[in-house]
Amino acid sequence: MVSLGPGDTHQLTLALRMGGCETLSARAGAFVTEVRVRTEQAGVFDDDVTISLPEEVHTGSPREAFCPRSTATSRPPG
């Protein structure tokens, strides 16, 4: 959690996680162009803000070695 005052800026690191790899092809992927960030003002007003990324990010399904609960039949061919 980061607290910012009026006019303050802060650089954040974005970490993407793709879940459910047991049912995804090892070659599945998606492109991300924006992220939604939850904000809170004065501890009362909640809002979701959509932030456009400076460049398109590609996410990919982990290979079999990084999807430990997958089986020979749980993942479709890629």
C-alpha positions in Angstrom: 0.0 0.0 0.0 1.3 3.4 -0.9 0.0 6.7 0.6 0.2 9.8 -1.6 -0.6 13.4 -0.8 -2.0 15.9 -3.2 0.3 16.3 -6.2 2.5 13.4 -5.1 3.7 10.8 -7.5 5.1 7.3 -6.9 6.6 4.7 -9.2 5.2 1.1 -8.7 6.3 -2.3 -10.0 3.5 -4.3 -11.7 3.5 -8.0 -11.1 1.2 -10.2 -13.3 0.0 -13.6 -12.3 -1.8 -16.0 -14.5 -3.8 -18.6 -12.5 -5.6 -21.8 -13.5 -2.8 -23.2 -15.5 -4.1 -26.7 -15.0 -6.8 -26.1 -17.7 -4.9 -23.7 -20.0 -2.8 -24.6 -22.9 0.9 -24.2 -22.2 0.9 -21.7 -25.1 -2.1 -19.6 -23.8 -1.5 -15.9 -23.3 -3.1 -12.5 -23.2 -2.1 -8.9 -23.9 -2.5 -6.3 -21.1 -2.8 -2.6 -22.0 -4.2 -1.2 -18.8 -4.6 -2.1 -15.1 -7.3 -1.2 -12.5 -6.1 0.3 -9.2 -8.2 0.6 -6.1 -7.9 4.0 -4.4 -9.0 5.3 -1.1 -9.4 8.9 -0.1 -9.6 10.1 3.5 -10.2 6.5 4.6 -13.8 6.7 3.3 -14.1 7.2 -0.4 -13.2 4.1 -2.4 -12.8 4.2 -6.2 -11.3 2.1 -9.0 -9.0 4.0 -11.4 -7.9 2.5 -14.8 -4.3 3.3 -15.7 -3.1 2.8 -19.3 0.3 1.1 -19.4 3.1 2.8 -21.4 3.4 -0.3 -23.6 1.5 -3.5 -24.2 2.5 -6.4 -21.8 2.2 -10.0 -22.9 1.3 -12.6 -20.3 1.8 -16.3 -20.8 0.7 -19.6 -19.3 3.5 -21.3 -17.4 5.0 -24.4 -19.0 4.3 -27.8 -17.4 7.3 -27.6 -15.0 5.8 -24.5 -13.4 2.2 -25.9 -13.2 2.6 -28.7 -10.6 -1.0 -29.8 -10.4 -1.4 -30.3 -14.2 -1.8 -33.8 -15.6 -1.4 -35.3 -19.0 -5.1 -34.8 -19.7 -5.9 -31.6 -17.8 -4.2 -29.2 -20.3 -5.4 -28.9 -23.9 -2.7 -29.2 -26.6 -1.2 -25.9 -27.6 
